[in-house]
């Protein structure tokens, strides 16, 4: 099916067959629909290698073959080149396109955001660094050296942004083509820099009028595990088959990861002052999980906090007592929390016992 070109669209790229990314995309779509005042006007397109995942959903799908995905990855095998190619292809389908990564949540109506895209006035997720600030950091050093060796002067005042959100117009296909050319040029010489696609796009958009969407769209890339856990609970409860009430139901899921209340966090901070510095990180994770309120979504986040803490126990080889709790760390006063901890640590991380003194 050939899709009709529309005035505006919300665009996603989903591939690889992993449940967590499919659920990420679906929940992001639900958040957009839940915030949209006129959801019937919101055109959503999904580039995907499995269109059947979105049967019944209010989206248009663009099928991606294995051959096309391989082509989009390029000869140097840079994984995120596919994203730049998807954006370039997507720009042909609408006058104004708002591309979002799947790990995003809409905090406002997406339509006004899309309609504010204009010539030379674009959207990104957020500005993260200036090039002068990071060019000597280890992860950027290979690119910095390549740019110097190839006599490629960087733009004055060059800023790097996160492309988890990218709003462009159809006339900007040339920008994406130039960005892909930069990716190809750099990826031959620079390996293991996963943000190469963002850096290339930052280069070609330098000097344009660019707005940030971090207050309108939450990009939770650093907290993925918490949201993966909450999305799993949501879809296990309500199913992935789309129905009209699903966007409204999605509002019950916390917009941010679950953390203890202010007073509880303050008490934990005070308690940790009296413990060895080596216990502060693991202590925060374990105690945060222990004092969370009880709900389906808080319980999901509790498990993630504890997973983080137990990982730290293993990495740092902390001595633990008979129930897996680090020695020297104050235990939660709540009896129920202590029981939950023992059950969780025994079920999921029995190997913690190998670190006991």
NORZIHU-V188013 format. One record per residue. N is the residue number from 1. RES is the residue in one letter. PSI is psi as a letter, one per 20 degrees, with the letter a starting at -180 (none if undefined). NEAR is the number of other C-alpha atoms within 8 Angstrom. D_LAST is the distance of its C-alpha to the last C-alpha in Angstrom with 2 decimals. Layout:
# NORZIHU-V188013
N,RES,PSI,NEAR,D_LAST + N,RES,PSI,NEAR,D_LAST
This chain:
# NORZIHU-V188013
1,X,p,2,64.39 + 2,X,p,3,65.40 + 3,X,q,6,64.10 + 4,X,p,5,66.61 + 5,X,p,8,66.05 + 6,X,r,9,65.26 + 7,X,h,7,65.52 + 8,X,q,12,61.77 + 9,X,q,14,58.61 + 10,X,p,13,54.86 + 11,X,p,13,53.24 + 12,X,q,13,49.97 + 13,X,p,11,48.57 + 14,X,p,12,46.37 + 15,X,r,10,45.59 + 16,X,i,5,42.98 + 17,X,j,8,42.68 + 18,X,p,7,39.28 + 19,X,g,6,39.09 + 20,X,h,8,37.35 + 21,X,h,12,40.16 + 22,X,g,11,42.86 + 23,X,h,12,41.50 + 24,X,g,13,41.16 + 25,X,g,13,44.84 + 26,X,g,8,46.04 + 27,X,h,11,44.33 + 28,X,g,13,45.67 + 29,X,g,8,49.11 + 30,X,g,11,48.79 + 31,X,h,14,47.94 + 32,X,g,13,51.04 + 33,X,h,10,53.24 + 34,X,h,11,51.93 + 35,X,i,11,52.83 + 36,X,p,12,56.11 + 37,X,h,5,59.17 + 38,X,m,6,61.25 + 39,X,h,8,58.87 + 40,X,i,5,61.88 + 41,X,i,5,62.62 + 42,X,o,11,59.19 + 43,X,p,11,59.31 + 44,X,p,11,55.93 + 45,X,p,12,55.61 + 46,X,o,12,52.63 + 47,X,o,14,52.47 + 48,X,q,12,50.45 + 49,X,j,12,50.09 + 50,X,m,9,50.01 + 51,X,h,10,52.78 + 52,X,h,5,52.32 + 53,X,h,6,49.15 + 54,X,j,8,51.50 + 55,X,p,6,54.31 + 56,X,i,6,55.71 + 57,X,q,8,54.10 + 58,X,l,5,56.55 + 59,X,q,9,55.99 + 60,X,p,9,57.82 + 61,X,q,10,55.84 + 62,X,o,9,56.52 + 63,X,p,9,55.33 + 64,X,p,10,53.50 + 65,X,r,7,53.82 + 66,X,h,7,51.26 + 67,X,g,6,53.86 + 68,X,g,8,54.29 + 69,X,h,10,50.56 + 70,X,g,8,50.38 + 71,X,g,8,53.40 + 72,X,h,9,51.91 + 73,X,h,13,48.77 + 74,X,r,10,51.07 + 75,X,h,5,51.31 + 76,X,i,8,48.24 + 77,X,k,6,46.05 + 78,X,o,8,45.05 + 79,X,g,7,43.64 + 80,X,j,11,44.73 + 81,X,h,13,48.29 + 82,X,h,10,48.88 + 83,X,g,9,48.55 + 84,X,g,12,51.25 + 85,X,h,11,53.45 + 86,X,g,10,53.01 + 87,X,g,10,54.01 + 88,X,g,11,57.01 + 89,X,h,8,58.11 + 90,X,h,10,57.54 + 91,X,h,16,59.74 + 92,X,i,10,62.69 + 93,X,i,11,62.29 + 94,X,q,14,62.91 + 95,X,h,13,64.50 + 96,X,p,16,61.33 + 97,X,p,16,57.81 + 98,X,o,14,54.54 + 99,X,p,12,51.74 + 100,X,q,11,48.29 + 101,X,q,11,44.95 + 102,X,h,11,43.60 + 103,X,l,12,40.70 + 104,X,q,13,43.18 + 105,X,p,13,44.37 + 106,X,p,13,47.83 + 107,X,i,10,48.11 + 108,X,r,9,51.91 + 109,X,p,11,54.83 + 110,X,h,10,54.67 + 111,X,g,8,58.44 + 112,X,h,7,59.35 + 113,X,g,8,56.71 + 114,X,g,14,58.21 + 115,X,i,9,61.74 + 116,X,i,6,60.99 + 117,X,p,13,60.37 + 118,X,r,10,63.45 + 119,X,p,6,64.71 + 120,X,k,7,62.63 + 121,X,o,10,60.51 + 122,X,r,14,57.25 + 123,X,q,14,53.85 + 124,X,r,16,50.32 + 125,X,f,15,46.92 + 126,X,q,10,46.26 + 127,X,p,10,46.58 + 128,X,g,8,43.24 + 129,X,r,9,44.05 + 130,X,q,10,46.94 + 131,X,h,10,47.17 + 132,X,h,7,47.52 + 133,X,h,7,44.20 + 134,X,i,9,42.19 + 135,X,i,9,44.18 + 136,X,j,8,42.05 + 137,X,q,7,38.69 + 138,X,g,6,37.04 + 139,X,i,6,37.62 + 140,X,i,11,41.30 + 141,X,h,10,42.05 + 142,X,g,10,43.40 + 143,X,g,10,45.81 + 144,X,g,10,46.84 + 145,X,h,8,47.63 + 146,X,g,11,49.52 + 147,X,h,11,51.61 + 148,X,g,9,52.50 + 149,X,h,7,53.35 + 150,X,j,6,55.54 + 151,X,l,6,57.31 + 152,X,n,7,56.32 + 153,X,p,6,56.57 + 154,X,q,6,54.29 + 155,X,q,7,56.06 + 156,X,p,4,56.40 + 157,X,k,7,53.96 + 158,X,p,12,52.22 + 159,X,q,11,49.65 + 160,X,p,13,47.12 + 161,X,r,13,46.68 + 162,X,p,11,44.53 + 163,X,k,10,46.74 + 164,X,h,11,44.97 + 165,X,p,13,48.36 + 166,X,o,12,51.55 + 167,X,o,13,55.03 + 168,X,r,13,57.98 + 169,X,r,14,61.57 + 170,X,h,12,63.28 + 171,X,i,7,65.02 + 172,X,j,9,61.65 + 173,X,h,11,61.19 + 174,X,h,7,62.13 + 175,X,g,10,59.20 + 176,X,h,13,56.80 + 177,X,g,9,58.63 + 178,X,h,9,58.25 + 179,X,g,14,54.56 + 180,X,h,13,54.08 + 181,X,h,8,56.01 + 182,X,g,9,53.69 + 183,X,g,12,50.63 + 184,X,h,10,52.26 + 185,X,g,8,53.17 + 186,X,h,11,49.75 + 187,X,i,11,47.60 + 188,X,h,8,49.25 + 189,X,i,9,47.72 + 190,X,o,10,44.68 + 191,X,q,6,41.77 + 192,X,k,4,38.58 + 193,X,n,8,40.04 + 194,X,i,7,39.84 + 195,X,j,7,41.95 + 196,X,h,11,44.95 + 197,X,g,14,46.99 + 198,X,h,11,46.51 + 199,X,g,10,47.43 + 200,X,g,12,50.55 + 201,X,h,12,51.67 + 202,X,h,12,51.12 + 203,X,g,11,53.38 + 204,X,h,9,56.25 + 205,X,j,8,56.14 + 206,X,p,9,56.18 + 207,X,i,4,59.07 + 208,X,r,8,59.37 + 209,X,o,7,59.11 + 210,X,p,9,55.66 + 211,X,q,8,54.12 + 212,X,q,10,50.49 + 213,X,j,11,49.53 + 214,X,h,9,46.08 + 215,X,i,7,47.55 + 216,X,h,8,49.31 + 217,X,p,12,46.86 + 218,X,o,10,43.11 + 219,X,o,11,41.41 + 220,X,k,10,37.78 + 221,X,h,6,36.60 + 222,X,i,4,33.45 + 223,X,k,8,32.49 + 224,X,g,9,33.40 + 225,X,h,7,30.46 + 226,X,g,12,31.32 + 227,X,h,10,34.95 + 228,X,g,11,34.32 + 229,X,g,12,32.45 + 230,X,h,12,35.29 + 231,X,h,11,38.02 + 232,X,g,10,36.60 + 233,X,g,11,36.76 + 234,X,g,11,40.28 + 235,X,h,10,41.72 + 236,X,h,7,40.17 + 237,X,g,6,41.93 + 238,X,i,7,45.24 + 239,X,r,7,45.50 + 240,X,i,5,46.54 + 241,X,p,6,50.23 + 242,X,p,7,52.07 + 243,X,r,6,54.14 + 244,X,h,5,55.78 + 245,X,i,6,53.41 + 246,X,g,10,50.26 + 247,X,g,11,50.52 + 248,X,g,7,50.84 + 249,X,h,7,47.87 + 250,X,i,12,45.74 + 251,X,i,9,46.13 + 252,X,i,5,43.67 + 253,X,p,8,40.79 + 254,X,q,8,39.38 + 255,X,h,5,40.72 + 256,X,r,4,37.50 + 257,X,q,9,33.83 + 258,X,p,11,32.78 + 259,X,q,7,31.15 + 260,X,r,10,30.89 + 261,X,r,6,33.98 + 262,X,g,6,34.68 + 263,X,h,6,33.70 + 264,X,g,9,30.37 + 265,X,h,10,29.62 + 266,X,g,8,30.75 + 267,X,g,8,28.49 + 268,X,g,11,25.44 + 269,X,g,9,26.53 + 270,X,g,8,26.88 + 271,X,h,9,23.49 + 272,X,h,13,21.84 + 273,X,h,9,23.85 + 274,X,j,6,21.87 + 275,X,r,10,18.45 + 276,X,q,9,17.24 + 277,X,h,6,19.32 + 278,X,i,5,16.47 + 279,X,i,10,15.93 + 280,X,g,11,19.68 + 281,X,g,9,20.19 + 282,X,h,12,17.47 + 283,X,g,11,18.39 + 284,X,g,12,22.02 + 285,X,g,12,21.63 + 286,X,g,13,19.59 + 287,X,h,11,21.78 + 288,X,g,14,24.95 + 289,X,h,14,24.34 + 290,X,h,11,23.62 + 291,X,j,11,26.87 + 292,X,q,12,29.29 + 293,X,r,7,32.33 + 294,X,o,6,32.83 + 295,X,r,6,35.12 + 296,X,g,7,35.16 + 297,X,h,12,34.75 + 298,X,h,11,32.22 + 299,X,h,11,30.08 + 300,X,g,12,30.42 + 301,X,h,14,29.34 + 302,X,g,13,26.45 + 303,X,h,10,25.00 + 304,X,g,12,25.51 + 305,X,g,12,23.85 + 306,X,h,11,20.74 + 307,X,g,8,21.00 + 308,X,g,11,21.14 + 309,X,g,14,18.10 + 310,X,h,13,15.98 + 311,X,g,8,17.40 + 312,X,h,11,16.33 + 313,X,g,12,12.67 + 314,X,g,10,12.93 + 315,X,g,6,15.13 + 316,X,i,6,13.28 + 317,X,l,8,9.76 + 318,X,q,10,8.84 + 319,X,p,9,5.56 + 320,X,q,13,6.99 + 321,X,a,9,8.05 + 322,X,h,5,9.90 + 323,X,j,8,12.60 + 324,X,j,11,11.01 + 325,X,p,9,12.04 + 326,X,p,10,10.58 + 327,X,p,8,9.58 + 328,X,i,6,12.78 + 329,X,p,10,15.01 + 330,X,q,5,17.79 + 331,X,q,7,18.20 + 332,X,q,10,21.64 + 333,X,h,6,24.09 + 334,X,p,7,25.74 + 335,X,g,7,24.82 + 336,X,g,6,26.16 + 337,X,h,11,24.05 + 338,X,g,12,20.86 + 339,X,g,8,22.10 + 340,X,g,8,23.05 + 341,X,g,9,19.65 + 342,X,g,10,17.98 + 343,X,g,8,20.79 + 344,X,g,10,20.66 + 345,X,h,13,17.00 + 346,X,h,9,17.21 + 347,X,g,7,20.57 + 348,X,h,6,20.20 + 349,X,l,9,16.70 + 350,X,h,8,14.99 + 351,X,i,6,13.38 + 352,X,h,12,11.08 + 353,X,h,8,8.93 + 354,X,i,5,8.41 + 355,X,i,11,6.41 + 356,X,q,10,3.73 + 357,X,none,4,0.00
